[in-house]
Amino acid sequence: MPHLTLHNSLSRHKERFEPVDPANVRMYVCGPTVYDLAHLGNARPVVVYDVLARLLRRLFPDAVTYVRNITDVDDKINARAKESGEPISAITARTTADFHTDMAALGALPPDEEPRATAHIAEMIMIIERLIASGHAYAADGHVLFAVGSDASYGTLSGRSQDELIAGARVDVAPYKRDAGDFVLWKPSGDDLPGWDSPWGRGRPGWHIECSAMSWKYLGETFDIHGGGSDLIFPHHENEMAQSLCAFPGSQFARYWTHNGMLQVNGEKMSKSLGNFFTIRDVLAKAPGEAIRLLLLRTHYRSLLDFSDHGLAEAKKELDRFYRALEQSPDAVAGDVPGEVLDALCDDLNTPLALSMMHAMADAAMAGDTAAASGLLAAGTLLGLLRQTPDVWFRGGGDDSAEIDALVAERFAARASRNFARADAIRAELTARGIAVEDGAKGSIWRRGN
């Protein structure tokens, strides 16, 4: 069995992964803030950490706990409710359901635990009380703030100086702060905002304390992997680490920090003002979820990923090729994951290398190598790909399959009776509908989008 190595953002180099407890491997990943439909940028970490979770389960069977939270109390949610007049509970329930639907379309398995922030207020209050008692936090004007100056190691994760940290955080200068860099753990809520009773009055948590409380509740004071997008390194993950280490002296919080690179669209940062902002549902209208997933995996997770319609079309063609290879061995079943694919994924989740090896297997499978087809299927399963049969991939996705079957059969009969004019007319009609027909000695088969 190969050894997994991961690039640890904390040490800034690749390290061999050694879990705290091989019988209880634990990973926490920051989940969505549920106020709107998920966009392409939200999709990348979900797919990346879904692959990592699958790999961990392959290496440590029945020993993995994967936690991804839902942030359902946040000022963005409050603002959306105020704009729309829709109750906060309705917004978060609907948007959470939409998120689950969209992630399932991308082939992402549900995490083992998906805690909601609003269900863990008691844990947040408990951690805040510990921080106040140890001198790492203070109450002021209805707020509770973390005292950044009390933590000598603050800035270790991001590698920034104190001055850089304050500038990068775009901190609010408030009279109740002892230091400009101090960040909010708890803030007061008026009657028009969500709030909970606390020792500091009615209020709501700051963003950072939410993840510290939920990771502690489900994974303990020290766990293995904390993941998220590179945009979260500062301030979110820096603040999480600081408050957790100070609340639980002697713990390590997360031992390995992994961060996926950012996503851009057509060479530019995704932005509504540039007209290149796409929800996952926008893209699902253009291509199957499996093609979107493959496109997200063609670039190494730590690199900048450029999303384009051309790249999406290329990903769809790659999947067509894999499924055609599987067609040559209809009796193939997923066997053991080929060693070279497992080695590639264990080398800091090198999905581009793993995919290149799958193409080599597809070459052999095209020539009728059933073992190669089994290896291709097993590799695809580990990556969350090749989840359908070739028949469903090529012919599914519409309510007109029976009608197309009849037209293809009519065309085959027309060719057999040498009525080529009718046969050509049917082919032209099918081509216009995006249906490709392949003729063989025993009949004709059809595929969509070819």
C-alpha positions as CSV (number, residue, x, y, z in Angstrom):
1,M,0.0,0.0,0.0
2,P,1.5,3.4,-1.0
3,H,2.0,6.1,1.6
4,L,0.0,9.3,1.2
5,T,1.9,12.6,1.0
6,L,0.1,16.0,1.2
7,H,1.3,19.5,0.8
8,N,0.9,21.0,4.3
9,S,0.2,24.8,4.1
10,L,1.5,25.1,7.7
11,S,5.0,23.7,6.9
12,R,4.9,24.8,3.2
13,H,6.1,21.5,1.9
14,K,4.9,18.0,1.2
15,E,4.8,15.7,4.1
16,R,4.1,12.0,4.6
17,F,0.6,11.7,6.1
18,E,0.6,10.0,9.5
19,P,-2.8,10.1,11.1
20,V,-3.1,10.7,14.8
21,D,-5.0,7.5,15.1
22,P,-5.0,5.1,12.0
23,A,-8.3,3.7,13.3
24,N,-10.0,7.1,13.3
25,V,-8.8,9.4,10.5
26,R,-10.4,12.8,10.7
27,M,-10.9,15.6,8.2
28,Y,-12.7,18.9,8.4
29,V,-13.5,21.1,5.4
30,C,-15.2,24.5,5.4
31,G,-18.6,24.2,3.7
32,P,-21.0,26.7,2.1
33,T,-22.7,29.8,3.5
34,V,-26.2,29.1,2.4
35,Y,-27.8,32.2,1.0
36,D,-27.7,31.6,-2.8
37,L,-27.0,28.9,-5.4
38,A,-23.5,27.4,-5.4
39,H,-21.2,28.8,-8.1
40,L,-18.3,27.2,-9.9
41,G,-15.8,28.4,-7.3
42,N,-17.8,26.6,-4.6
43,A,-17.7,23.4,-6.7
44,R,-13.9,23.0,-6.8
45,P,-13.2,22.4,-3.0
46,V,-16.2,20.0,-2.8
47,V,-14.8,17.9,-5.7
48,V,-11.2,18.1,-4.5
49,Y,-12.0,17.0,-0.9
50,D,-14.5,14.4,-2.1
51,V,-11.6,12.7,-4.0
52,L,-9.3,13.0,-0.9
53,A,-12.1,11.5,1.3
54,R,-12.5,8.6,-1.2
55,L,-8.7,8.1,-1.2
56,L,-8.5,8.1,2.6
57,R,-11.3,5.5,2.7
58,R,-9.3,3.4,0.3
59,L,-6.2,3.6,2.4
60,F,-7.9,3.5,5.8
61,P,-11.1,1.4,5.3
62,D,-13.9,2.0,7.8
63,A,-11.8,4.5,9.7
64,V,-12.5,7.9,8.1
65,T,-14.7,10.7,9.5
66,Y,-15.2,13.5,7.0
67,V,-16.9,16.6,8.3
68,R,-18.1,19.6,6.2
69,N,-20.2,22.3,7.8
70,I,-23.1,24.4,6.8
71,T,-22.8,28.1,7.7
72,D,-26.4,29.1,8.3
73,V,-25.9,32.2,10.4
74,D,-24.1,35.0,8.6
75,D,-24.5,38.7,7.6
76,K,-24.8,37.7,4.0
77,I,-27.8,35.6,4.8
78,N,-29.3,38.4,6.9
79,A,-28.8,40.9,4.0
80,R,-30.5,38.5,1.6
81,A,-33.5,38.1,3.9
82,K,-33.8,41.8,4.2
83,E,-33.6,42.3,0.5
84,S,-36.1,39.6,-0.4
85,G,-38.5,39.6,2.5
86,E,-38.1,35.8,2.7
87,P,-37.6,34.4,6.2
88,I,-34.0,33.4,7.0
89,S,-35.1,29.8,7.8
90,A,-36.7,29.5,4.4
91,I,-33.6,30.8,2.6
92,T,-31.2,28.5,4.4
93,A,-33.4,25.4,4.0
94,R,-33.9,26.0,0.3
95,T,-30.3,26.9,-0.4
96,T,-29.0,23.9,1.5
97,A,-31.2,21.6,-0.4
98,D,-30.1,23.2,-3.7
99,F,-26.4,22.8,-2.6
100,H,-27.0,19.1,-1.9
101,T,-28.7,18.6,-5.3
102,D,-25.9,20.4,-7.2
103,M,-23.1,18.5,-5.4
104,A,-24.8,15.2,-6.1
105,A,-24.9,16.1,-9.8
106,L,-21.1,16.5,-9.6
107,G,-20.7,13.1,-8.1
108,A,-19.7,14.3,-4.6
109,L,-20.6,11.9,-1.8
110,P,-22.2,13.4,1.3
111,P,-19.8,14.0,4.2
112,D,-20.0,11.7,7.2
113,E,-21.2,14.7,9.3
114,E,-22.7,18.0,8.1
115,P,-23.2,20.2,11.1
116,R,-25.1,23.4,10.9
117,A,-23.7,26.4,12.8
118,T,-27.0,27.3,14.4
119,A,-27.2,23.9,16.1
120,H,-23.8,24.5,17.8
121,I,-24.2,27.8,19.6
122,A,-23.6,26.2,23.0
123,E,-20.2,24.8,21.9
124,M,-19.2,28.3,20.5
125,I,-20.2,30.0,23.8
126,M,-18.2,27.4,25.8
127,I,-15.0,28.0,23.7
128,I,-15.4,31.7,24.0
129,E,-15.7,31.4,27.8
130,R,-12.5,29.4,27.9
131,L,-10.7,32.1,25.8
132,I,-11.9,34.8,28.2
133,A,-10.9,32.8,31.2
134,S,-7.4,32.3,29.8
135,G,-6.9,35.9,28.8
136,H,-7.0,35.4,25.1
137,A,-10.4,37.1,24.6
138,Y,-12.3,40.0,26.2
139,A,-15.8,41.3,26.3
140,A,-16.5,44.9,25.3
141,D,-19.6,46.8,24.4
142,G,-21.7,43.6,23.8
143,H,-18.9,42.1,21.7
144,V,-16.4,39.5,22.6
145,L,-13.1,39.8,20.7
146,F,-10.0,37.5,20.4
147,A,-6.9,39.4,21.6
148,V,-4.5,38.7,18.7
149,G,-1.5,40.1,20.8
150,S,-2.0,37.3,23.4
151,D,-1.1,34.7,20.8
152,A,2.6,34.7,20.1
153,S,2.2,32.2,17.2
154,Y,-0.5,34.2,15.4
155,G,0.4,34.5,11.7
156,T,2.1,31.2,11.5
157,L,-0.3,29.7,9.0
158,S,-0.3,32.6,6.6
159,G,3.3,33.6,7.1
160,R,2.4,37.3,7.4
161,S,3.7,39.9,9.8
162,Q,1.4,41.6,12.3
163,D,1.2,44.7,10.1
164,E,0.5,42.6,7.0
165,L,-2.1,40.7,8.8
166,I,-4.0,43.8,9.9
167,A,-3.8,45.3,6.4
168,G,-4.9,42.1,4.8
169,A,-7.9,41.6,7.1
170,R,-9.3,45.0,6.2
171,V,-10.2,45.3,9.8
172,D,-12.8,47.6,11.2
173,V,-11.4,50.2,13.6
174,A,-13.9,50.1,16.4
175,P,-13.7,51.9,19.8
176,Y,-14.3,48.7,21.7
177,K,-11.2,47.0,20.3
178,R,-8.0,47.0,22.3
179,D,-6.0,46.3,19.1
180,A,-7.0,46.9,15.5
181,G,-6.2,43.3,14.6
182,D,-8.5,41.8,17.2
183,F,-11.4,39.8,15.7
184,V,-14.9,39.2,16.7
185,L,-16.0,36.0,18.4
186,W,-19.5,37.2,19.4
187,K,-21.5,40.3,18.4
188,P,-24.8,41.8,19.6
189,S,-28.0,41.3,17.7
190,G,-30.9,43.6,17.5
191,D,-34.5,42.4,17.4
192,D,-34.4,42.3,13.6
193,L,-31.5,39.9,13.5
194,P,-30.9,36.2,14.6
195,G,-29.7,36.0,18.1
196,W,-29.1,33.7,21.1
197,D,-28.8,34.4,24.8
198,S,-25.3,34.4,26.1
199,P,-23.3,35.7,29.1
200,W,-22.6,38.9,27.0
201,G,-26.2,39.5,26.0
202,R,-28.3,38.5,23.1
203,G,-26.1,38.1,20.1
204,R,-24.7,35.8,17.4
205,P,-21.3,34.2,16.7
206,G,-18.5,35.5,14.5
207,W,-17.7,33.4,11.4
208,H,-14.4,32.0,12.6
209,I,-15.6,30.6,15.9
210,E,-18.3,28.5,14.2
211,C,-15.8,26.2,12.5
212,S,-13.7,25.9,15.6
213,A,-16.7,24.7,17.6
214,M,-18.0,22.3,15.0
215,S,-14.6,20.7,14.3
216,W,-14.0,20.3,18.0
217,K,-17.5,18.7,18.6
218,Y,-17.1,16.1,15.9
219,L,-13.3,15.5,15.6
220,G,-11.8,16.5,18.9
221,E,-9.2,19.0,20.0
222,T,-6.6,17.5,17.6
223,F,-7.5,16.0,14.2
224,D,-5.7,15.2,11.0
225,I,-6.7,17.4,8.0
226,H,-8.3,20.8,7.7
227,G,-9.1,21.7,4.1
228,G,-10.6,24.6,2.1
229,G,-9.8,27.1,-0.6
230,S,-6.6,29.1,-0.5
231,D,-8.7,32.3,-0.1
232,L,-9.5,31.1,3.4
233,I,-5.9,30.9,4.7
234,F,-6.3,34.4,6.0
235,P,-8.2,35.5,7.9
236,H,-10.5,32.5,8.4
237,H,-8.1,29.6,8.9
238,E,-5.5,31.8,10.7
239,N,-8.2,32.9,13.2
240,E,-9.6,29.4,13.5
241,M,-6.2,28.0,14.4
242,A,-5.4,30.7,16.9
243,Q,-8.6,30.5,18.9
244,S,-8.6,26.7,18.9
245,L,-5.0,26.3,20.0
246,C,-5.6,29.0,22.7
247,A,-8.8,27.4,23.9
248,F,-7.3,23.9,24.1
249,P,-3.7,24.3,25.3
250,G,-1.5,21.4,24.4
251,S,-3.6,20.5,21.4
252,Q,-2.5,20.7,17.7
253,F,-5.9,21.5,16.2
254,A,-5.3,20.4,12.6
255,R,-2.0,18.7,11.8
256,Y,-2.2,19.0,8.0
257,W,-3.6,22.1,6.3
258,T,-4.6,21.6,2.6
259,H,-5.8,24.3,0.3
260,N,-7.0,24.2,-3.2
261,G,-6.1,26.9,-5.7
262,M,-8.6,29.4,-7.0
263,L,-10.8,29.1,-10.1
264,Q,-11.1,31.7,-12.9
265,V,-13.3,31.7,-16.0
266,N,-11.9,32.3,-19.5
267,G,-8.7,33.7,-18.0
268,E,-10.3,36.2,-15.7
269,K,-11.5,36.2,-12.1
270,M,-15.1,35.2,-11.9
271,S,-17.2,38.2,-11.5
272,K,-20.8,39.2,-12.1
273,S,-19.6,42.6,-13.5
274,L,-17.5,40.8,-16.1
275,G,-20.4,38.6,-17.1
276,N,-18.4,35.4,-16.4
277,F,-20.1,34.4,-13.1
278,F,-21.7,31.0,-13.4
279,T,-23.7,28.9,-11.0
280,I,-23.3,25.2,-11.1
281,R,-26.8,25.0,-12.5
282,D,-25.8,27.3,-15.4
283,V,-23.0,24.9,-16.3
284,L,-25.1,21.8,-15.8
285,A,-27.4,23.2,-18.6
286,K,-24.4,22.9,-20.9
287,A,-22.8,19.6,-19.9
288,P,-23.3,16.6,-17.7
289,G,-22.1,16.9,-14.1
290,E,-19.5,14.2,-14.7
291,A,-17.9,16.4,-17.4
292,I,-17.7,19.3,-15.0
293,R,-16.1,17.1,-12.4
294,L,-13.5,15.8,-14.8
295,L,-12.7,19.4,-15.9
296,L,-12.1,20.3,-12.2
297,L,-9.8,17.3,-11.8
298,R,-7.7,17.9,-15.0
299,T,-5.8,20.6,-13.1
300,H,-3.8,19.8,-9.9
301,Y,-5.8,20.9,-6.9
302,R,-3.2,23.4,-5.7
303,S,-2.9,25.2,-9.1
304,L,-5.0,28.0,-10.6
305,L,-7.8,26.4,-12.7
306,D,-9.2,28.1,-15.7
307,F,-12.7,27.1,-16.6
308,S,-13.9,27.6,-20.2
309,D,-16.5,26.2,-22.5
310,H,-13.7,24.8,-24.6
311,G,-12.2,23.0,-21.6
312,L,-15.7,21.7,-20.7
313,A,-16.1,20.3,-24.3
314,E,-12.7,18.6,-24.0
315,A,-13.6,17.0,-20.7
316,K,-16.8,15.7,-22.3
317,K,-14.8,14.2,-25.1
318,E,-12.4,12.5,-22.6
319,L,-15.4,10.9,-20.9
320,D,-16.8,9.8,-24.3
321,R,-13.5,8.0,-24.9
322,F,-13.5,6.3,-21.5
323,Y,-17.0,5.1,-22.0
324,R,-16.3,3.9,-25.6
325,A,-13.4,1.9,-24.1
326,L,-15.7,0.3,-21.5
327,E,-18.2,-0.6,-24.3
328,Q,-15.6,-3.0,-25.7
329,S,-15.7,-5.0,-22.5
330,P,-19.4,-4.9,-21.4
331,D,-18.7,-7.6,-18.7
332,A,-15.9,-5.8,-17.0
333,V,-16.3,-5.0,-13.4
334,A,-14.2,-2.7,-11.2
335,G,-11.2,-4.6,-9.8
336,D,-8.4,-3.4,-7.7
337,V,-7.3,0.2,-8.4
338,P,-4.2,0.0,-10.5
339,G,-1.1,0.6,-8.5
340,E,0.2,3.4,-10.7
341,V,-3.1,5.3,-10.3
342,L,-3.0,4.9,-6.5
343,D,0.6,6.1,-6.5
344,A,-0.3,9.2,-8.4
345,L,-3.2,10.1,-6.1
346,C,-1.0,9.4,-3.0
347,D,1.5,11.9,-4.3
348,D,-0.4,15.0,-3.1
349,L,-3.6,14.1,-5.0
350,N,-2.0,14.2,-8.5
351,T,-5.3,13.8,-10.4
352,P,-3.9,14.9,-13.8
353,L,-1.3,12.1,-13.7
354,A,-4.0,9.6,-12.6
355,L,-6.2,10.7,-15.6
356,S,-3.3,10.3,-18.0
357,M,-2.9,6.7,-16.8
358,M,-6.6,6.1,-17.3
359,H,-6.1,7.1,-21.0
360,A,-3.4,4.4,-21.3
361,M,-5.9,1.9,-19.9
362,A,-8.5,3.1,-22.3
363,D,-6.1,2.5,-25.2
364,A,-5.7,-1.2,-24.1
365,A,-9.4,-1.5,-23.4
366,M,-10.3,-0.3,-26.9
367,A,-8.3,-3.3,-28.2
368,G,-10.4,-5.7,-26.1
369,D,-8.2,-5.9,-23.0
370,T,-10.8,-6.7,-20.3
371,A,-8.3,-6.4,-17.5
372,A,-7.5,-2.8,-18.6
373,A,-11.2,-2.1,-18.8
374,S,-11.6,-3.3,-15.2
375,G,-8.7,-1.1,-14.1
376,L,-10.1,1.9,-15.9
377,L,-13.5,1.4,-14.2
378,A,-11.8,1.0,-10.7
379,A,-9.7,4.1,-11.3
380,G,-12.7,6.1,-12.4
381,T,-14.7,4.9,-9.4
382,L,-12.0,6.2,-7.0
383,L,-12.1,9.6,-8.8
384,G,-15.9,9.7,-8.7
385,L,-16.1,9.2,-12.5
386,L,-17.6,6.5,-14.8
387,R,-20.6,6.2,-12.6
388,Q,-22.9,5.3,-15.5
389,T,-23.0,2.5,-18.0
390,P,-21.9,3.4,-21.5
391,D,-25.4,2.9,-22.8
392,V,-26.8,5.4,-20.3
393,W,-23.9,7.9,-20.9
394,F,-24.4,7.9,-24.7
395,R,-28.1,7.4,-25.0
396,G,-29.7,8.6,-21.7
397,G,-30.6,12.1,-20.7
398,G,-33.9,12.5,-22.6
399,D,-37.5,11.3,-22.9
400,D,-37.2,10.7,-26.6
401,S,-35.1,7.5,-26.5
402,A,-38.0,5.3,-27.8
403,E,-38.7,7.7,-30.7
404,I,-35.0,7.7,-31.6
405,D,-34.8,3.9,-31.4
406,A,-37.7,3.8,-33.9
407,L,-36.1,6.3,-36.3
408,V,-32.8,4.4,-36.2
409,A,-34.5,1.1,-36.9
410,E,-36.5,2.7,-39.7
411,R,-33.3,4.1,-41.2
412,F,-31.5,0.7,-41.0
413,A,-34.5,-1.0,-42.7
414,A,-34.5,1.8,-45.4
415,R,-30.8,1.2,-46.1
416,A,-31.4,-2.6,-46.3
417,S,-34.1,-2.0,-48.9
418,R,-31.8,0.5,-50.7
419,N,-34.1,3.4,-50.0
420,F,-31.1,5.7,-49.5
421,A,-33.1,8.9,-49.8
422,R,-35.2,8.0,-46.8
423,A,-32.2,6.8,-44.9
424,D,-30.3,10.0,-45.5
425,A,-33.3,12.1,-44.5
426,I,-33.5,10.3,-41.2
427,R,-29.8,10.7,-40.6
428,A,-30.1,14.4,-41.3
429,E,-33.0,14.7,-38.9
430,L,-31.1,12.9,-36.2
431,T,-27.9,14.9,-36.7
432,A,-29.9,18.1,-36.3
433,R,-31.0,16.8,-33.0
434,G,-27.5,16.1,-31.9
435,I,-27.7,12.3,-32.4
436,A,-24.9,10.5,-34.1
437,V,-25.5,7.1,-35.7
438,E,-23.0,4.3,-36.2
439,D,-23.8,1.5,-38.7
440,G,-22.7,-2.1,-38.2
441,A,-23.4,-5.5,-39.8
442,K,-26.0,-6.3,-37.2
443,G,-27.7,-2.9,-37.0
444,S,-27.2,0.7,-36.1
445,I,-26.5,2.3,-32.7
446,W,-26.9,5.9,-31.7
447,R,-25.3,8.4,-29.3
448,R,-26.1,11.8,-28.1
449,G,-23.8,14.8,-28.6
450,N,-21.3,13.1,-30.9
